[in-house]
Amino acid sequence: MKRALAILITVAALSAPLTACSSESKNVSGSVVSKDSDYECKTKKKGTKKSRSCHTEYELTIRTKSGDEEEVDVSSSAYDNCVEGASYPKCTTR
């Protein structure tokens, strides 16, 4: 039992960087044009019980040097640190 738990923890630790919401999935650099956050809730029904889970998604729109605009999902701290006009991804590492 302890070995199975240790394996699960190791797998979770190794796969966490792959599933994190970060800009590393898109290699984008430029300046922040706009910011957007969405508060989403989902209701799940299991038998006669209902459960509700809510979370906030944070997104920055980046204008690249070529003039294209890219939307990037970021953490709440990166969202707070990056103001419009800031240089991205430099603003995320304050």
Salt bridges, closest charged atoms under 4 A:
GLU40 OE1 - HIS55 NE2 3.86
GLU57 OE2 - HIS55 NE2 3.33
GLU69 OE2 - ARG63 NH2 2.56
GLU70 OE1 - LYS26 NZ 3.88
